[in-house]
Amino acid sequence: MNKHIEIVRCTTKRLSSMSQLSGEAIFTILAKHYTSVRISVVNNLSDLEAIVARNPDLVFWAWSQSRRIRPWVCVTPIKFR
């Protein structure tokens, strides 16, 4: 399927709800069915902005405590094309 999928995780273990191993397993499965699948690590605002700039069709947001980083998390839903 011609779609761009981003799997987003954080390297801070207390914030991430997905291990690197789990992310890689999801990547392997999705890559069989979608033309573009990527695992992205977000640790700061510029990392998040880079994902938005790539304009993915679907984002797996694997953070368990994103509200703790409120100073830079966008609270308004981002509408992708």
Wavefront OBJ file of the C-alpha trace (Angstrom):
o trace
v 0.000 0.000 0.000
v 1.362 3.408 -0.911
v 1.372 4.968 2.574
v 4.012 6.488 4.851
v 3.944 5.140 8.422
v 6.002 6.561 11.320
v 6.584 4.537 14.489
v 7.515 7.090 17.156
v 9.269 6.262 20.401
v 11.507 7.947 22.952
v 14.854 6.803 24.348
v 13.775 7.759 27.891
v 12.403 4.467 29.213
v 9.908 6.044 31.620
v 8.286 7.966 28.747
v 8.287 5.270 26.078
v 5.631 2.566 26.005
v 7.494 0.655 23.279
v 10.880 -1.013 23.510
v 13.294 -0.895 20.608
v 12.704 -4.614 20.025
v 8.913 -4.110 19.849
v 9.345 -1.174 17.471
v 11.510 -3.277 15.184
v 8.956 -6.117 15.217
v 6.143 -3.721 14.260
v 8.392 -2.218 11.580
v 9.065 -5.648 10.052
v 5.364 -6.450 9.811
v 4.298 -3.051 8.445
v 7.166 -2.868 5.940
v 5.728 -5.920 4.185
v 2.516 -4.034 3.415
v 3.415 -0.327 3.156
v 5.853 1.447 0.859
v 7.413 3.639 3.559
v 7.769 2.659 7.223
v 10.151 4.386 9.593
v 11.044 4.201 13.281
v 11.620 7.687 14.655
v 13.047 8.649 18.017
v 11.673 11.870 19.491
v 13.598 13.398 22.373
v 13.051 17.099 21.687
v 10.999 19.574 19.703
v 13.186 19.480 16.593
v 12.768 15.679 16.401
v 8.996 16.113 16.511
v 9.073 18.885 13.906
v 11.070 16.622 11.572
v 8.288 14.016 11.709
v 5.644 16.647 10.974
v 7.723 17.879 8.021
v 7.767 14.349 6.544
v 3.935 14.420 6.560
v 3.242 10.738 7.357
v -0.135 9.159 6.649
v -0.184 7.387 10.022
v 1.822 7.779 13.241
v 2.187 5.161 15.978
v 2.817 7.335 19.038
v 4.409 4.980 21.568
v 4.729 7.273 24.554
v 3.140 6.457 27.864
v 3.603 9.832 29.543
v 3.645 12.533 26.860
v 1.851 14.997 29.160
v 4.994 15.247 31.286
v 6.742 16.942 28.383
v 3.992 19.482 27.860
v 6.302 22.459 27.197
v 6.891 21.222 23.651
v 4.118 18.770 22.856
v 1.522 20.111 20.469
v -1.853 19.910 22.177
v -3.754 20.759 19.003
v -4.267 17.734 16.742
v -2.114 17.918 13.624
v -4.090 17.264 10.461
v -2.127 15.463 7.795
v -3.106 15.421 4.148
l 1 2 3 4 5 6 7 8 9 10 11 12 13 14 15 16 17 18 19 20 21 22 23 24 25 26 27 28 29 30 31 32 33 34 35 36 37 38 39 40 41 42 43 44 45 46 47 48 49 50 51 52 53 54 55 56 57 58 59 60 61 62 63 64 65 66 67 68 69 70 71 72 73 74 75 76 77 78 79 80 81
